[in-house]
Amino acid sequence: MNDIVLAMRARGIKSSAVRELLEFSKNPDVISLAGGIPASDLFDMDGIDDALGAILRDEHRDLFQYGLTEGEAGLRQQIGNWAGTLGIPASPESMLITSGSQQGLDLVARVLFDQGDRVLVERPTYVAALQVFQFIGARIDGINGGPDGLDLDQVERELKRGGVKAIYLTPNFANPTGYTMPLAQRVRLVELAQRHGCAIIEDDPYGQLRFSGEAIPSLLSIASQQPGGNRTVCYLSTLSKVFSPGVRVGWIVPPAALRPPMAVAKQAFDLHTSTLTQNIVARYLASGRLASRIEVLRTAYRTRRDALTKALRDAFGNDLSFNEPEGGMFLWCRFARQVPAEKVLEAAIREKVVFVPGNAFYASDPERDTLRVSYSMLGEQSAEEAARRLKRAWDAVVRD
């Protein structure tokens, strides 16, 4: 009997290292620095309970019916209102509601890329974006980046070579690095993309989690101020990091010409995002509680960032270097002596602490002494213990 043959695009696709490490995280004795997971103790359960109770009482029949592919009108209006207060141009007519921003990224890829088309990504970049681009058959080319942003001269050279359909980046508190792109770079990137007819995929899940410094206009905002409006930026965002990841509600604001084919792609994908969760989110946004909840999150995550950075400095001294981001959930770290993070992870699992080795965030030629750690789930005591365990793992590898 013959075996079923997988499609070429399904062969060799690797599972996310982050998702695989979640299995270890389920052990209550393990301290996880791996997942970019919002802290469940910070969920606004009173607000969620009020929103759920209200919609079940007032709108219970329509909650369980089919909905519009573009998303519930009430939710699009509420998101548009909220985004407007942040300076993000997102009218109800311009957006699509997605099942998390991950689906938005998949929709953009389905609409934009043919087999072999090029996409430029920052080195390193979000691992699930790499999965999407690999699965769709795009050619992924890395662009060097750092605390001061992307190497835009390299971007320009790649655009001149041709074949680049899109540039993907997370300009605010990037995953995994925590870096934020300066305003001057954003303006130049939009200009380069428009000149070369290239899309920008702006992924913005962490933009509201800013602890210090001034907010920077989105790439979408910059593009929308150009003559003729936004013809370049596909803006993705989500409520996963500031409300709840379990509701799976995100949105995308694409250039006007891309919205109809994206709606058709979503019809083929899942018809529409859950009407139940859309209505929960719409009612919650209408309550006005989100702004104060975001302030709670900012304060808590800043405290947790500070606790982990202090604990790592105390434990490692000069044996570990890392950035100190102005927001988000991550520290991007590098071991001294070019010690491979994968080897340290093997020892760390025995010490009951886990992190994500940096090689997972590269499409090619990874920097193997790097790692991503998340502070979102840590209190002060658990941060100190995590750092001690991680240092013991490092010491074990160095001794060998």
N, C-alpha and C positions, 0 to 999 in steps of 0.2 A: 504494500500500500504506500502511495506517495505522500510525503509530508506537504503541508500547506507552505507555500513560498511567500515570504514577506515581500512587501514592496521595497524597492531600493531605498526609499527615504526612511524606512523604519529600521533598516539594518545599521547597526553600529551606533545608534542613538543611546547615549548614556543617561542613566538616572541622575538626578541632581544630588550632589554630595550633601547638600543641606538636608534634603528630604530623608536620605539614608541615615544621617546622624540623629534625626528625630527619634529613631527607635531607641537609641541609647538614652535619650533625654527622658523617656518615659519612666526610667528607673528612678525612684525617689532619692536614691543615694548619689545620683549623678548630678553635678552642677553643669548646666549647659550654657556655653558661650556661643553656641552654634547658630541658632535660628534668629532671624530678624522678626521676632514675634512680639506683638504688642502685649504689654503686661495685663493679664486678665484681672488682676486686682484693681486695675484702674478703669475698667469698663464702667460706664455710667448705668448701672443696673436699674436704678430708680427711674431714670429717663427712658430706658428701653422698656421697662415694665409699663410705664405710663403710655408710651407710644403703641405698644402691642395691644394693651387693653382697650385703648381708644379705637383702633382700627377694627378690632374684632367686634366691638360694640356697635360701631357706626357704619362699617363698610364690609361686613363679613361675607356677603355673597360674591361680590366682585373680586375678592382677594384670591379666590380659587378658580378663576376663569382665565382663559387665554388673554394675553395683553398685546400691546403694540410692540413691534420689533424695535422701534426707535426708543422705547422706554415710556413709562407712565408720564403723562403730561405734568401732573402735580410734582413729581420728583424732579423732572427736568427744570421746572420753574424754580423750585427750592434750591437746587444746585446752582442754577444761573444766578439767583439772588446772592447766595453765599460767595460764589466765585467773584461776583462783581465787587463785593466788599474787599476782596484781596487784590483787585486790579487785574483779574484774569477775565478776558472777554469771552464769555461763554453763555450765549443766549439759548433758550430752550430749543430753538429751531436749528441751532448749529451743532448740537451734541447728539451723541448716541449713548444710551445707558448700556453698560457691558457687565458681564458676570465677573467682576473684578477687573482691574486694569490689565491683568495677564491676558484675558480674552481680547482686550483692546489691542494689545501688542500682536496677538495672533491674527486678528482681523487686518491690521495694517500690513502685516507680512503677506497674507493671502492676496490682498488687493494689489500690492506693489511689486512683488518679486516673482520673476520667472527663474527657472533653474539656471544657476550660474551667475545671476545678477549679483553685484557687489554691494555689501553694506559695511560701512565704517563704524567701528565701535572703539570706545576708549579701552586701553589696556591698563588695569583689568576692568571687567564689567560684570554686570548682573548675570548670574549663571543661567537663569531661566530664559533670558533674552537669547543667549547663545543657543539654548535648546530649540527655541522657536525658529531661529534663522537656519540652524542646521537641518531641522526637520523639513523646512520649506525648500531646501536646496540652494540657499543663497551662499555666496562666497564671502566669508568673514575676514576682513582685514583690520588689524589693530592699529590704533593711533596712540602714540605715547601721550601720557597725561601726568599730572602732578598737582600739588596744592595750588598752583597758579593757573590751572586749567589745561585744556588740550593744546597740543602742538599744532596750531592752526596753519603754520607753514607746511607741515606734513599733510594736513587735510587738503590744502590747496593743490599740492603736488598730485595727490591721489585723484582729486576731482579732474585735474587736467589730463590724467591718464585715460579717463573715461570709464563708462560702465557702472558708475556708482549710482544706485537708485536711492539710497537713504543713508543718513548718519544717525546712529542711535546713541543717546546719552541720557544720564540722570544729572541735570545741572545743579540740583540742590541736595547736598549731603549724600553723595553718590554711594550706591551699593556696589562694591564693598568698601571703598576708600574713605567715605565721609567727606570728600572734597566738594567744594562749591565753585562753580564757574563765575569768574568776575564779569561785571557788566560789559566792559569793553570787548571782551572775548565773545560774549553773546551777540553783540551788535555785529561784529565782524563775521561770526559764523552764519548768521541769517543772510548777510550780504553775499557771502560765498555760495551758500546754497541756492539763493535766488538766481545768481549769475549763471550757475551751472545746471539749473533745472533739477535740483536734487531735493528730496524730502528730508526733513528733520523729524525724527521721532523723539519727542520730549517726554520722558517718563518722570512724573513728579509725585511719587507717593509720600515723600518725607518733607515737602516744602513747608508745612505748617508746624513742624517740630523744630523750630529755631529757638535756641537758648540765648544767643547773644549776637551782636552785629545787626546790620540793617538788611531788611528783605530786599532782594534784587528782582527787577521785573523778569517775568517769564519770557522765554523765547517766543511763545505765542503772542504775548503782548507787544513785543518788539516787531514781530512780523506783521501784526495787525495794523501797525501805524505806518506801514510802507504804502506807497501809491498802489491802489488796486486791492489793498487789504492783504490778508494772509493767504498766500499761495504756496506755502512751504511747510509749515509746522503742523504735525499731527500731535496734539497735546493729550497725554494720558494722565489720569489721576484716579484716586480711589478713596474710599472711606475706611479701608482696612486698618490703617495705622492710627486713625483718630476716633473711630467709632467701634467697629468690630470687623475682623476678617471673615467671620462666619457668615455674614449676610451676603458676601460676594457681590458687592455693588461698587462698580467703578464707572467711569465715563471717558469718552473720547471726544475731542473737538478737532476735526480734521479740516483741511481746506475744503471749501464748498463743493468742488468738483469730485472729491473723494467720498463724500457722505453717502450718496445713493448706492454706489457699488459696495460700500462697507455694510450698509443696511441689508443688501441682498446676501452678502456673505454671512451675516449674522442669522438671517432667516435659514440658510442652509445649515448653520452650525447648531443653533438651539431654539430657533423661533423668537424667543425673547427671554430676558432675565426674569427671574421669579417675581410675579406680581405681589406676592406676600411680602418678600423682603424689601421690594421697592417701596411699598406703602409704609412699612415700618420706618424706613429711613426718611421718607418724605414727612411723615408725622413728627419724627424726632427733630428734623431740621426746622420745621415750622414752629416748634416749641421754643426755639432760641437758645437751647442749652449747649449747643456745640461750642460756641466761643469760649464759655467759661470752662468747659471740659478740656479744650485744647490748652488753656492756661495751666490746668492741673497736670496735664501730660508733660508740658514743657518743664515745669518745676520738678516733677518726679524724675524725668529722664536726665535732666541736668545734674541732679543729685546723684543719680546712679552712674552717670559718666564720670563724675568727679571721684566717686568712691572707687571705681575700677581703675582709673588712671593712677590714683594714689597707691592702690594696692599693688599694681604692676610695677611701679617705680620702686616701691619698698622691697618687693620680692626679687626683682631682676637687676636693678641698677642699670648698668650699661649693656647688659646682655639682651635687652629687648628695646627696640625703638618703635615709636608709634606717633600718629597724628593726634591732635586734640580738636575734634570737629566742633563747629558752632551749632550743630543740631543733628537730628537723625538718631540712629541706633547703633552705629558701628565705630570701632577702632580698627584701623589698618596697621598691622604690626609687621616687624621684620626681626627675625632672630639674628643675633651676632654669629660670627664665624661661618656664615653661609650654611648653617645647620638646616637640613630639609624639614619643613613643617610636617610632612607626612610621617616621618620617623618619630617626631615628637608626639604626634597624635596617637600613635600606637602605644607609647608609654603613658600618655595622658588618659587613655581609656582605662588602663589598669589603675590609674590614680583616681578614676571616676570624675573626670572633667573632660569636656569635649569642646572643640572649636572647628572652624572650617579652614583646611589648608588652602593657601592662596592659589595653588595651581588650578583649582576648580573654576576660577574666574577668568581664565585665559583660553582663547581659542587655539593658540599655539605658543610655543616657546615660553612656558610659564616661569615665573620667578619663584623657585621652590622654597626659598627661605621666608616667604611671606605667609601671613595668616590673617583671617578676619575674626574678630571677637565682637560679640554683642553684649551690651550692658542693660538692655531693656528689662530683663527679668530679675535683676540682681539687687538685693539690699546690701548695706554696708558690710555686714558680717559674711554673707555669701560671697561678696566680691573679694574680701580678704582671703577666704578659704580657697576660692577658685585660683587666685594668684599663687598661693602656696602650693597647691596641687600641680599647677602648670609648671612652676619652677622645679619641683621634684622630677617631673617628667623630662624637662630640659636637662637637668643634671644627669639623669640616668642615660640619656642619649650621648651627652658629651663625654661621660666616663667611658662609654663603650667605644 
